[in-house]
Structures are given as structure tokens and as C-alpha cells.
């Protein structure tokens, strides 16, 4: 569970690694770090080699002036796995990390065994208004003001009010406040803002996975969401599930944006069951080409190939 480090492309990357067996890669969300998985790693490590990195610009990893796009993060995950000598992995991504996991599966399908997308971004435009506000000019001043004397007390009182009113934001506020606390200086805040602006603007999310999610057909995929997610609405889970035929959907009733914090035991049980009851995706060039050709004929833009064509012809993954 202790942090380790590797220098990749001149930048220090922090990560945690534990256990042995088939690899599971845990990818945290924006502003977070590998520490967010602390309640999950020991259980997963009983049967798996668990790798939980701090994304570049986050946690104990370096925070350079660099590319913080989803595609760049996917490349970083591939390079870290390469350094560790791991060929393939089951990916579990939360929020932004879910988008990174999906991008990884798109860029490196031959290295992806399964996908577990937790309250993931990239399904629709909607996102918490606070994140939209932070994407605007002057965001650094707004974030730094939260460190001023008295600001913490005011924020705490606001959180208590939201919880007393039983709002969805009240469910997530403590975890979201921890993300702000994880931005100790201007360098960390700059990396956070650069990452956010790569995926969110004042109108909402700007990156979508729906146009290419048909490519996971046959790749074991599970969606997990909290029913009271105040950051990415739970209706996005149903949209993604409809666009990914064959995917599993698990809704954690009463949970917010961090269902693995709300009920870590159930989360672990669901993930372990999913891994144990599915076979790793078996990628091939022919299968990929067939999926791309069918996807191009999808005129509705849903990411679901047209009906009437044989699933066996479109996909040649091993059945689960």
C-alpha cells in the first residue's frame, strides 16, 4: 500500500501496488489520488495484482505544465503498465478515471481485459455547476480563496445545511471538500484546472464516449453508479448502459458520486463477482475492423450498430 515511484518521460509517477494474480488497474477521478481506493485495495489484492497510480498532476505525482487530456492520461497508464511489465489488465475507473479507462480501451484494446466504469464522465453534457464554474477564467483565485481564514468554517456550515436538507450535494460534499484540501499550492491548482478544462467548459462536459462505445461490444463491461450522484447524474448510467449492449449495470441506492466509499464491501463483492464470471476480452484486428465498419453505418449516433446484423459477425470476443 505504500507509494512507489517511477520516472517516465522525465516525470515522476507515483503509484501503489499490492497482491498477485491477474492485474487490476484502479484509475481515480479529477483532483483525487490513489488514496481514494484505500478501502478497496486490500480486498482486491487477495486475488489480483492491484495497481493504483496517482495520475500526472495529482497526488504525489509530478505536476508539470503538460498535456492533461484524457488521451494523454490513457497513454500514461499504458506506459506505467509497461514499466511494471504488465501486458493486460482489468480497468476500474472513477469519474474522470472512467473516461480514461474507456479511452485506454479504445486506444489499446489488446491490453484491456474488462472495463468497470464508476460514475464515469463522458456520457452526457450535464455535470455539477461548481465544476463548470471552476473551468472559467479566474478559477485559481476562487480555489485559493477556500484556503483563506474563515472560509473553511463557512464551507463546513454550508455542507451541514446541505446534509440537513437531505440534498444529493450533501451526500457528496465531504468527499468533494477533500479534493479541494488536496490542492495545497498554486502548482497543484494549476494542474487541476488544466485537467478540468480538458473535459469541461461553462456549458458542461465537452468529451463524449458515446460515439465510440460500440467498440466495447463483447468486452466485459460494468457500470456502477450512486442513485444520488450530485456530480454526474445517475441518468447517465442508463444512457451508457443502453449504448453498450451486453454491459452490466449496478445502481447503489442512496450513494453519491463515490459509491466505493459509501459501501466498500458491496462494491468489492460486485466487482469480484463481475471479474470471476466473465472471460477477458479477446481482441483481434478482424473483429475491430468489423466493429468500425458497422459503427460507421450507425446514422443515429447512438454508438449502437444497426439491428438485423449478426452479433457473431460483428464481434469475435470470447463469450462470458
FENTAWO-V496869 format. One record per pair of residues at least 12 apart in sequence whose C-alpha atoms are under 7 Angstrom apart, sorted by the first residue. I is the first residue (numbers start at 1). GAP is how many residues later the second one is. D is the distance in whole Angstrom. If there is no record, write none. Layout:
BEGIN
i;gap;d
I;GAP;D
I;GAP;D
END
This chain:
BEGIN
i;gap;d
1;15;6
1;16;6
1;17;6
2;14;6
3;12;6
3;13;5
4;12;6
11;51;6
12;49;6
12;50;5
13;41;7
13;43;7
13;48;5
13;49;7
14;39;6
14;40;5
14;46;6
14;47;5
15;36;7
15;37;5
15;38;4
15;39;6
16;35;6
16;36;5
16;37;6
17;33;5
17;34;5
17;35;6
18;27;6
18;31;6
18;32;5
18;33;7
19;26;4
19;27;6
19;28;7
19;29;6
19;30;5
19;31;6
20;25;7
20;27;6
20;28;5
20;29;4
21;26;6
21;27;4
21;28;5
22;26;5
22;27;6
23;25;6
23;26;5
23;27;6
23;65;7
23;66;5
23;67;6
24;24;7
24;25;6
24;26;5
24;27;6
24;65;5
24;66;5
24;67;6
25;25;6
25;26;5
25;27;6
25;64;6
25;65;6
25;66;5
25;67;6
26;25;6
26;26;5
26;65;6
26;66;5
26;67;6
27;25;6
27;26;7
27;65;6
27;66;5
27;67;6
27;70;5
28;65;6
28;66;5
28;69;5
29;65;5
29;66;5
29;67;5
29;68;5
30;66;6
31;27;6
31;148;5
31;161;6
32;26;7
32;27;7
32;147;6
33;21;5
33;25;6
33;26;5
34;18;5
34;19;6
34;20;5
39;225;6
40;224;6
40;228;7
57;131;7
57;134;5
57;135;7
63;124;7
63;125;7
63;128;6
68;126;6
68;127;5
68;130;7
69;126;7
69;129;5
70;29;7
70;30;5
70;33;7
71;32;6
73;27;6
74;26;6
74;29;6
74;30;5
87;24;6
88;23;4
88;24;6
88;25;6
89;22;7
89;23;6
89;24;5
90;22;6
90;23;5
90;24;5
90;25;6
91;23;6
91;24;5
91;25;6
92;23;6
92;24;5
92;25;6
93;23;6
93;24;5
93;25;6
94;23;6
94;24;5
94;25;6
94;26;6
95;23;6
95;24;5
95;25;4
95;26;5
96;24;6
96;25;6
98;19;5
98;20;6
98;22;5
98;23;6
99;21;6
99;22;6
99;23;6
109;174;6
110;173;5
113;167;4
113;168;5
114;105;6
114;106;5
114;107;6
114;166;6
114;167;7
115;105;6
115;106;5
115;107;6
116;105;6
116;106;5
116;107;6
117;105;6
117;106;5
117;107;6
118;105;6
118;106;5
118;107;6
119;105;6
119;106;5
119;113;6
119;138;6
121;111;7
122;83;7
122;85;5
122;86;4
122;87;5
123;85;6
123;86;6
123;87;6
123;113;6
123;117;6
124;81;7
124;84;7
124;112;6
125;79;5
125;80;5
125;81;7
126;78;6
126;79;6
126;106;7
127;77;6
127;78;7
127;104;6
127;105;5
128;102;6
128;103;5
128;104;7
132;68;6
132;69;6
132;70;5
132;71;7
132;72;6
133;69;6
135;58;7
135;61;6
135;62;5
135;65;7
135;66;5
135;67;6
136;66;7
140;49;7
159;14;6
168;60;5
168;61;6
168;62;5
168;88;7
169;61;5
171;85;6
172;58;7
172;84;6
172;85;6
210;33;7
210;92;6
210;93;6
211;90;6
211;91;7
211;92;5
212;91;6
213;30;7
213;31;6
213;90;6
214;29;7
214;30;6
214;81;7
214;89;5
214;90;5
214;91;7
215;76;6
217;27;7
217;28;7
217;98;7
218;63;7
218;97;6
218;99;5
219;62;5
219;98;7
220;27;7
220;58;7
220;61;7
221;26;5
221;27;6
222;25;5
222;26;4
222;27;6
223;14;7
223;25;6
223;26;5
223;27;6
224;25;6
224;26;5
224;27;6
225;12;7
225;25;7
225;26;5
225;27;6
225;34;7
226;25;6
226;26;5
226;27;6
226;28;7
226;29;4
226;30;5
226;31;6
226;33;6
227;24;6
227;25;6
227;26;5
227;27;6
227;28;6
227;29;7
228;26;6
228;27;6
228;28;5
229;26;7
229;27;4
229;28;4
230;26;6
230;27;6
231;26;6
243;59;6
243;60;6
243;61;6
277;43;7
278;42;5
279;39;7
279;40;7
279;41;5
281;36;6
281;37;6
282;35;5
282;36;6
283;34;6
287;27;7
287;28;5
287;29;6
290;24;6
291;23;6
291;24;7
END
